[in-house]
Amino acid sequence: MKFRVLAAVAAVSLASYATAVVAQSDVIKQREGLMKEWGQATRPVGAMLQGKAPFELAPVQAALDVYVKNAATLPTLFPEGSQAGSDALPAVWEKNAEFKALFTKFAADAKAARAAITDEASFKANFPAVVRSCGGCHDTFRAKS
Ligand code: HEC
């Protein structure tokens, strides 16, 4: 009887352990997916900045919109203990307040640029400072692969 109870307890805790592991890989997939969206939205705009593609306002606005949108969710997708199997560095949790604040600042900068950019000149004046924050955060918080 006692053994059965213990076995049942063990089975339950194993199951919840498995759930926690699955939940963590889900959260990693989710945050990497949102980062990928940022990468995809940035690519055509980067080509414009380098003069490899003609300026177009719509993709610039689309990129800035997705920066603002995903920055609202991303800070919630780095729970304690979700480093393994990802490129997030321990600094994400060691300097968590600083890490989260970078998303807030990034969203505010993107919002301001969204309002300021109306043509090619204002694009060249305002966009580079926004995307500099991508590398700025990666330098400290993302493993180089
Ligand atoms: C506040 C910090 C921060 C900012 C700002 C940030 N990133 Fe990231 N990024 C990360 C971290 C941390 C990871 C690693 C996440 C992981 O592997 O779980 C990452 C991963 C990525 C990845 C790889 C995703 C994958 O498939 O593994 C891409 C692409 C990326 N970021 C693009 C961008 C772009 C583009 C910007 C700017 C528009 C940006 N990031 C801004 C922190 C940031």
Residues whose N, C-alpha, C, O or C-beta is under 5 A from the ligand:
A	BS01	HEC	I28 E32 M35 K36 W38 G39 T42 S86 D87 A88 F99 L102 F103 F106 S133 C134 C137 H138 F141 R142
